[in-house]
Amino acid sequence: MVIRLLHRAGLRSIHFHVASLFTISLCVGLWVRAKTVDQSQRGNAERRALFVGLWPPTMWLIGESLRDVE
């Protein structure tokens, strides 16, 4: 049902596959940035990078589900 709503809204599988690749690069960027902050801020910055690192599989699987609808 959610996938059909996304498809009706005009979103296609390529949009989510590109978003997945973007979130991988965002995660790496946040991880590299976490290494440049001082020690008191590093834990929060690393947790942020790990949180964003959980998004790519979700985005990719939503894209695969949309591909089945297309």
N, CA and C of each residue as an Amber inpcrd file, in Angstrom:
protein
   210
   0.8180000  -1.1910000   0.0000000   0.0000000   0.0000000   0.0000000
   0.8630000   1.2570000   0.0000000   1.8630000   1.3050000   0.8550000
   2.7380000   2.4750000   0.9090000   3.5150000   2.6160000  -0.3980000
   3.9440000   1.4880000  -0.9440000   4.7030000   1.5200000  -2.1900000
   3.8450000   2.0610000  -3.3190000   2.5880000   1.6420000  -3.3650000
   1.6890000   2.1600000  -4.4090000   1.4440000   3.6530000  -4.2360000
   1.3440000   4.1140000  -2.9900000   1.1820000   5.5530000  -2.7480000
   2.4100000   6.3250000  -3.2190000   3.5980000   5.7830000  -2.9670000
   4.8210000   6.4300000  -3.4420000   4.8570000   6.4740000  -4.9640000
   4.4100000   5.3770000  -5.5870000   4.4000000   5.3200000  -7.0480000
   3.4060000   6.3300000  -7.6130000   2.2310000   6.4320000  -7.0010000
   1.2460000   7.4090000  -7.4540000   1.7220000   8.8330000  -7.2470000
   2.5530000   9.0450000  -6.2430000   3.0910000  10.3860000  -5.9700000
   4.1680000  10.7830000  -6.9800000   4.5620000   9.8530000  -7.8380000
   5.5350000  10.1810000  -8.8710000   6.9530000   9.7410000  -8.5630000
   7.1500000   9.0560000  -7.4500000   8.4870000   8.5770000  -7.1060000
   8.7500000   7.2620000  -7.8200000   9.9490000   7.1040000  -8.3260000
  10.3340000   5.8990000  -9.0510000  11.4990000   5.2260000  -8.3420000
  11.8180000   4.0290000  -8.7550000  12.8740000   3.2560000  -8.1010000
  14.2250000   3.9520000  -8.1990000  14.4810000   4.6110000  -9.3070000
  15.7730000   5.2780000  -9.4780000  15.9670000   6.3750000  -8.4400000
  14.8870000   7.0130000  -8.0320000  14.9900000   8.0600000  -7.0180000
  15.5090000   7.4910000  -5.6970000  15.0000000   6.3330000  -5.3210000
  15.4250000   5.7410000  -4.0580000  16.7990000   5.0930000  -4.1630000
  17.1610000   4.5820000  -5.3430000  18.5020000   4.0330000  -5.5020000
  19.5490000   5.1420000  -5.4290000  19.2610000   6.2690000  -6.0370000
  20.1820000   7.4110000  -5.9520000  20.2440000   7.9350000  -4.5230000
  19.1010000   7.9870000  -3.8500000  19.0820000   8.4340000  -2.4510000
  19.9020000   7.4920000  -1.5770000  19.8530000   6.2090000  -1.8660000
  20.6490000   5.2460000  -1.1160000  22.1400000   5.5070000  -1.2900000
  22.5630000   5.7360000  -2.5150000  23.9760000   6.0400000  -2.7620000
  24.3770000   7.3640000  -2.1210000  23.4800000   8.3370000  -2.1370000
  23.7580000   9.6170000  -1.5040000  23.9260000   9.4610000   0.0040000
  23.0870000   8.6500000   0.6320000  23.2000000   8.4930000   2.0740000
  24.4650000   7.7430000   2.4700000  24.9750000   6.8820000   1.5890000
  26.2660000   6.2470000   1.8560000  27.3600000   7.3050000   1.8860000
  27.3590000   8.1940000   0.8980000  28.3730000   9.2450000   0.8750000
  28.1890000  10.2200000   2.0390000  26.9440000  10.4810000   2.4260000
  26.6890000  11.3420000   3.5780000  27.2270000  10.7080000   4.8560000
  27.0280000   9.4210000   5.0080000  27.5310000   8.7140000   6.1740000
  29.0560000   8.7840000   6.2480000  29.7130000   8.5390000   5.1290000
  31.1740000   8.6140000   5.1040000  31.6320000  10.0380000   5.4190000
  30.9470000  11.0270000   4.8540000  31.3000000  12.4150000   5.1390000
  31.1330000  12.7630000   6.6050000  30.0620000  12.3100000   7.2090000
  29.8570000  12.5620000   8.6370000  30.8890000  11.8320000   9.4840000
  31.2660000  10.6430000   9.0680000  32.2690000   9.8770000   9.8040000
  33.6330000  10.5690000   9.7450000  33.9980000  11.0530000   8.5690000
  35.2710000  11.7720000   8.4300000  35.2430000  13.0550000   9.2530000
  34.1090000  13.7380000   9.2200000  33.9790000  14.9700000  10.0030000
  34.0630000  14.6730000  11.4960000  33.5590000  13.5220000  11.9230000
  33.6100000  13.1530000  13.3370000  35.0460000  13.0190000  13.8230000
  35.9380000  12.6690000  12.9250000  37.3470000  12.5240000  13.3110000
  38.0420000  13.8730000  13.4760000  37.4170000  14.9460000  12.9780000
  38.0520000  16.2580000  13.0530000  37.5680000  17.0900000  14.2360000
  36.4990000  16.6730000  14.9190000  35.9940000  17.4480000  16.0500000
  36.7320000  17.0340000  17.3160000  36.6320000  17.8640000  18.3500000
  37.3380000  17.5560000  19.5870000  36.7130000  16.3440000  20.2890000
  37.4180000  15.8290000  21.2450000  37.0530000  14.5620000  21.8780000
  35.6840000  14.6080000  22.5640000  35.3000000  15.7410000  23.1200000
  34.0190000  15.8180000  23.8270000  32.8270000  15.7400000  22.8670000
  33.0010000  16.1400000  21.6320000  31.9230000  16.1100000  20.6350000
  31.9670000  14.8730000  19.7390000  33.0480000  14.1130000  19.8200000
  33.2630000  13.0120000  18.8790000  32.2040000  11.9140000  19.0030000
  31.8050000  11.5630000  20.2030000  30.8210000  10.4870000  20.3800000
  29.5030000  10.8070000  19.7090000  29.0350000  12.0300000  19.8660000
  27.7790000  12.4330000  19.2460000  27.9070000  12.4350000  17.7270000
  29.0290000  12.9180000  17.2200000  29.2340000  12.9640000  15.7670000
  29.3050000  11.5500000  15.1780000  29.9460000  10.6240000  15.8860000
  30.0200000   9.2490000  15.3930000  28.6540000   8.5790000  15.4280000
  27.8710000   8.8380000  16.4700000  26.5130000   8.2680000  16.5250000
  25.6520000   8.7970000  15.3860000  25.8360000  10.0580000  15.0500000
  25.0820000  10.6340000  13.9290000  25.4560000   9.9260000  12.6250000
  26.7390000   9.6760000  12.4260000  27.1900000   8.9880000  11.2140000
  26.6470000   7.5630000  11.1610000  26.6430000   6.8760000  12.2890000
  26.1020000   5.5140000  12.3150000  24.6010000   5.5020000  12.0680000
  23.8920000   6.4820000  12.5940000  22.4490000   6.5690000  12.3680000
  22.1490000   6.7600000  10.8840000  22.8660000   7.6530000  10.2410000
  22.6680000   7.8710000   8.8020000  23.0980000   6.6300000   8.0270000
  24.0570000   5.8800000   8.5480000  24.5080000   4.6590000   7.8910000
  23.4530000   3.5620000   7.8610000  22.4000000   3.7010000   8.6520000
  21.3170000   2.7210000   8.6210000  20.3150000   2.9840000   7.5040000
  20.3620000   4.1430000   6.9070000  19.3830000   4.5100000   5.8880000
  19.5660000   3.8210000   4.5390000  20.7970000   3.6180000   4.0350000
  20.9360000   3.0840000   2.6640000  20.2130000   1.7700000   2.3940000
  20.2780000   0.7690000   3.2770000  19.5400000  -0.4610000   2.9450000
  18.0370000  -0.2300000   2.8400000  17.5190000   0.6340000   3.6940000
  16.0870000   0.9200000   3.6490000  15.7090000   1.5850000   2.3340000
  16.4930000   2.5880000   1.9490000  16.2270000   3.2850000   0.6880000
  16.3200000   2.3210000  -0.4950000  17.3420000   1.4770000  -0.4710000
  17.5350000   0.5340000  -1.5780000  16.3650000  -0.4410000  -1.6760000
  15.9000000  -0.9530000  -0.5410000  14.7890000  -1.9080000  -0.5680000
  13.4780000  -1.2460000  -0.9920000  13.2650000  -0.0110000  -0.6140000
  12.0860000   0.7010000  -1.0940000  12.1740000   0.8620000  -2.6130000
  13.3720000   1.1620000  -3.1140000  13.5680000   1.2630000  -4.5600000
  13.2930000  -0.0540000  -5.2730000  13.7270000  -1.1470000  -4.6640000
  13.4660000  -2.4600000  -5.2660000  11.9660000  -2.7750000  -5.2610000
  11.2820000  -2.3960000  -4.2090000   9.8310000  -2.6200000  -4.1650000
   9.1200000  -1.7740000  -5.2250000   9.5820000  -0.5510000  -5.4120000
   9.0010000   0.2950000  -6.4580000   9.2820000  -0.2750000  -7.8390000
  10.4340000  -0.8970000  -8.0070000  10.7620000  -1.4940000  -9.3040000
   9.7640000  -2.6060000  -9.6360000   9.3240000  -3.3620000  -8.6330000
   8.3290000  -4.4140000  -8.8640000   6.9970000  -3.8210000  -9.3130000
   6.6420000  -2.6440000  -8.7870000   5.3830000  -2.0030000  -9.1590000
   5.4700000  -1.4340000 -10.5690000   6.6510000  -0.9360000 -10.9380000
   6.8220000  -0.3260000 -12.2670000   6.7190000  -1.4240000 -13.3130000
